[in-house]
Every structure is written in C-alpha cells, then in structure tokens.
Amino acid sequence: MSSAEGTSSSAAESSEKKKPIVIITIGMAGAGKSTFVQRINSYLHSKGPESSPYVINLDPAVANTPFDANIDIRDTIDYHKVMKEYNLGPNGGILTALNLFTTKFDQVLDIVEKRADTVEYVILDTPGQIEIFTWSASGAIITDAVASSLPTVVAYIIDTPRTTAPATFMSNMLYACSILYKTKLPFILVFNKTDVQPHDFAIEWMQDFEAFQAALASHKGTTDDEGEPTYMNSLMNSMSLVLDEFYKHLTAVGVSSVTGDGIKEFFDAVDASRTEYEREYLPELQRARESREKSLKAAKEDSLNRFMKDLSLDREKNPAAAAADRWDPTAEEAEDEDDDVDVNIIDRSEDAWPGQYIDVTRMRPRNDEGMSWPRPG
Ligand SMILES: Nc1nc2c(ncn2[C@@H]2O[C@H](COP(=O)(O)OP(=O)(O)OP(=O)(O)O)[C@@H](O)[C@H]2O)c(=O)[nH]1
C-alpha cells in the first residue's frame, strides 16, 4: 500500500465510524491457534475496555478455551450428542456440528452487526482440524457471509519450530496458497512460537528463492544413491519459483503467543489489510454478485421459455383439450394460482434464512433441546 493511498483512505474513514475488522484464525492442529487468540484478546483488552474484541468460537470439540467467547458454538450444539445421534466419529461430529451451526449463522451475523459501532475487532476461532473449516461448505458459507458484511482478514497460524525443514515449509506455504486462492481475502502468515524459533529463515526463503533452493540442496535426503536430485527435490525447486509470485500477496509477521512478542506488528498488518479488502475483495464481491444475478435471470428466462414451449406442444398434440382449457372470464370458479410460472424459481440469496429464531447467545450450555435440527432417516 502506498502512503498516499493510506492517508487519503484514513482521511475519508475518519469522518465516519470504521466497521470492525474480522480476523479469521486458522492453522494446523497444535500450531498454537487458541493460545494466539487468547494473546490477541488480552492484548486488545489491555488497551482499554473500548478496544475489547468480540470473540466467536467455532470449535465445537474444544474442551476449554483460554479466552471467553462472546458467542460459542458449544452453547448451541452439543458435539457429543451430535456424534451419538448421527452415529459419527470425532471429525464427522465436528463437521456436522459446524454444518448445523451454519444454518443459524445469519443470527450470529445480526448480533455482530448490532455491535459494529462499539467493537473494533471480531475474532473467529475455527476448529482445530483445519480442513473442517477450510474445505467444508459450512466453512466457505461462514467465510463468505462474514466477508460480505464486514472487512475480513485471514490469519494463518504456523508452528515455526516445526517448519524449519524446507519440505515442511513448502507444504505449509502450498496449503496457505490454496486457502488464499479459495477465500481471496487479505492474508497474514503468522509465524508463531518465535520464542522457540525465530522466523528469519522463513522470511529469507520467501524473499529469495535461491536461499530456499540452497537450503533444500543442503538438506539431507535430497539426492538419491547416485547423487542425483530426488523427484521431490526437483519438484520443490520448481515450486519455489511458482510460490515466489504468491509470496507477493502475503504479509508475514513473527509472533510469540506465549511472550506477546510481535502482537503489535500483527495488528499493524491487520489494520493495513483493511485497505486491501476495500480495494481488491469488495470490487470482486460486487462482480460476483452481478454475475450471479445475471445467471439467475438467465435460468429464470430459460425455465419460462421451456415452460412456454411445453405448453404449445401440448396444445398442438391435443387441440380439443386446449380449447376446453381456455380461460373463461365469466366463470365464477376460475382458479389461476397454479399458473404462476415464477413459483419454482426462488432467489434464495435475497431471503432470510428459514427457521425459528434462536438467540444463540442465551442458550443454556450444551443443550440443544427444542432445536429443530434435521434428523437422520
Ligand atoms: N513456546 C511456545 N509455545 C506455544 C506458543 N503458542 C502456543 N504454544 C504451545 O503450543 C501448544 C498448542 O497450542 P494450542 O493453542 O492448543 O494450539 P491449537 O492450534 O489451538 O491446537 P488445537 O487445539 O489442536 O487446534 C500448547 O502447548 C501451547 O502452549 C508460543 O508462542 N510459544
């Protein structure tokens, strides 16, 4: 972002209250996501009550969170009960619990939007099994719903001490790359646990692919018995060139969720990503909306045309029935409601979600009695 852009946008924003920015935290199990959320939460609290964030926990299986969530999926859905009722294993249980919660996510958004004037940051903690959020329909629905209402940034938490091997680093970057291209949201790589392992090596590898290739060559197991580079080595060498382009779209910060080091730099990156969201994500969202409206309109017209064609074929085949089928304005019992061709085409994007109102913030813990979840069978 150029400084000129930053100045003009901040001048425009200062006249009206900024919308809160949503931080979606994701990361491999054990990367330190919950500890990180707890750390940024306490950092914001320490700045004063007006800076307190709004925290949403989306992990139904977490036993204890080291932070108090304002909205907690566990208050609405009993994950153990879901596993039992649907006869699922742990991952299926988490996924189903998240799916069920997603059906009520509009209510969560309503609540968050009502707090928009008093809150600066909204923090979303996601399930420990990263793929349950990043590769599920409900994860995509939640991300899209949030990002279309409020500025949003993805914080991808990386276990730095476990990423020092070039192959692990590359796998982590490829995963980050896939999430970036899926969400298209501003993206921050958070190298966590820098108290154990500084993240300088990662920054160097991201800025200089030759340094990465040198590290790769010096790592054991990169050549076969004849001293030739292994298939994996050649693949990673080529990938490092491809990822060079991807790194340009990322911001990387090093933090220690234990000592609090680097948390201020993380928030500087979050604040900078607001501009990126407005400049890149919003216009893209607008384009996607327009194209969806266009395709819905086309589908509607196509359906209407096919209906009219079927109707004329029927009439050709059976002229007697067609004659009897004419509308008689004088007939008292003229029923016309079934002729409304629009009824089968519903633009659900404009609808409110169906279902009863449930204030998810007021539910008793671990109790979903009275909820009309779909049941199997
Ligand atoms: N030294 C050090 N340890 C950390 C740091 N952040 C987290 N940890 C430790 O890493 C382990 C995993 O942290 P969690 O916060 O539970 O990780 P998580 O990603 O939420 O794990 P899941 O609950 O499986 O999703 C814990 O033992 C933490 O104490 C850090 O910055 N430095």
The ligand as a MOL file (V3000), in Angstrom:
LIG
                    3D

  0  0  0     0  0            999 V3000
M  V30 BEGIN CTAB
M  V30 COUNTS 32 34 0 0 0
M  V30 BEGIN ATOM
M  V30 1 N 6.7520 -21.8320 23.1430 0
M  V30 2 C 5.5580 -21.5400 22.6580 0
M  V30 3 N 4.5590 -22.4300 22.7310 0
M  V30 4 C 3.3540 -22.0940 22.2320 0
M  V30 5 C 3.1080 -20.8530 21.6010 0
M  V30 6 N 1.8150 -20.8210 21.1890 0
M  V30 7 C 1.2750 -21.9930 21.5470 0
M  V30 8 N 2.1770 -22.7680 22.1680 0
M  V30 9 C 2.0020 -24.1320 22.6830 0
M  V30 10 O 1.6480 -24.9680 21.6040 0
M  V30 11 C 0.7210 -25.9630 22.0370 0
M  V30 12 C -0.5170 -25.9490 21.1590 0
M  V30 13 O -1.1820 -24.7060 21.3700 0
M  V30 14 P -2.7640 -24.5470 21.1420 0
M  V30 15 O -3.0580 -23.1040 21.3240 0
M  V30 16 O -3.5130 -25.5230 21.9490 0
M  V30 17 O -2.8120 -24.9480 19.6210 0
M  V30 18 P -4.0690 -25.0550 18.6680 0
M  V30 19 O -3.5810 -24.7790 17.3040 0
M  V30 20 O -5.1970 -24.2680 19.1910 0
M  V30 21 O -4.3430 -26.5720 18.7940 0
M  V30 22 P -5.7410 -27.2900 18.5500 0
M  V30 23 O -6.4840 -27.0880 19.8360 0
M  V30 24 O -5.3500 -28.6910 18.2720 0
M  V30 25 O -6.3580 -26.5850 17.4230 0
M  V30 26 C 0.4250 -25.6500 23.5060 0
M  V30 27 O 1.2310 -26.4800 24.3070 0
M  V30 28 C 0.8450 -24.2080 23.6550 0
M  V30 29 O 1.2880 -23.9050 24.9620 0
M  V30 30 C 4.1880 -19.9200 21.5240 0
M  V30 31 O 4.1120 -18.8200 21.0050 0
M  V30 32 N 5.3870 -20.3360 22.0600 0
M  V30 END ATOM
M  V30 BEGIN BOND
M  V30 1 1 1 2
M  V30 2 2 2 3
M  V30 3 1 2 32
M  V30 4 1 3 4
M  V30 5 2 4 5
M  V30 6 1 4 8
M  V30 7 1 5 6
M  V30 8 1 5 30
M  V30 9 2 6 7
M  V30 10 1 7 8
M  V30 11 1 8 9
M  V30 12 1 9 10
M  V30 13 1 9 28
M  V30 14 1 10 11
M  V30 15 1 11 12
M  V30 16 1 11 26
M  V30 17 1 12 13
M  V30 18 1 13 14
M  V30 19 2 14 15
M  V30 20 1 14 16
M  V30 21 1 14 17
M  V30 22 1 17 18
M  V30 23 2 18 19
M  V30 24 1 18 20
M  V30 25 1 18 21
M  V30 26 1 21 22
M  V30 27 2 22 23
M  V30 28 1 22 24
M  V30 29 1 22 25
M  V30 30 1 26 27
M  V30 31 1 26 28
M  V30 32 1 28 29
M  V30 33 2 30 31
M  V30 34 1 30 32
M  V30 END BOND
M  V30 END CTAB
M  END
